[in-house]
């Protein structure tokens, strides 16, 4: 994933969910997207991925 695309995704998600902390670990082989917040709108995040042709998977942690 390119840094430009990662920045766009972060900006989009921060605009949609201003109370979330959003970042990417582009150094990780899996290009991990991390989202932190009180109550995460998981279906909204997954829908964002589908609508933008981006694979987003939940990692239980």
N, C-alpha and C positions, 0 to 999 in steps of 0.2 A: 504494500500500500504506500502510495506516495504521500509525502508530508502535506502537500496542498489539499488532497482529498481528506486526510485526517483532520486538518484545520476546518474544512467546510462542514464535516460531520459534527465536530465539536461545537461550532458556531450554531448550526441548525438545532442541535439538541439543547444547547444552553438557551436558545431563543424559545424553544417549545417548553422547556422545563427550567426556568430560571433559578429554582431552588436546589437543583442538582449540581454536584461537582462531577465534571466529565473530563476524562483524559484518555490518551492512547499511550501504550507502551510500544512504540515502533521498533524498539531494539529487540523485543521478543519475536521469535519466529512466527508466532500466531497473531502478531499485531493486536494485542489485547486492548479492548475498549473497557474502561472502568467507569462505572457510574455509581455515585454515592448520593444518598438522600434518605429522608425519613420514610417515604412510601413510594417506591419505584413503580411507575406505570409500565410494567413489563410488556403488556400487549401493545401499548403505544410505541415503545422502543422497537419491538420486533416488527410492527407494521411499518415503521420508518425504514427499517432495513429492507423489507420486502418492496416497498414503494420506490426505493432508490437502488435496488438490485445489489444490496450489500448483505453478505451472510453474517448474521448476528446469532450467537448461541449463548445460552446461559451457562456459566461455569459456577457450580455450587462451591462456595467458599466460605 
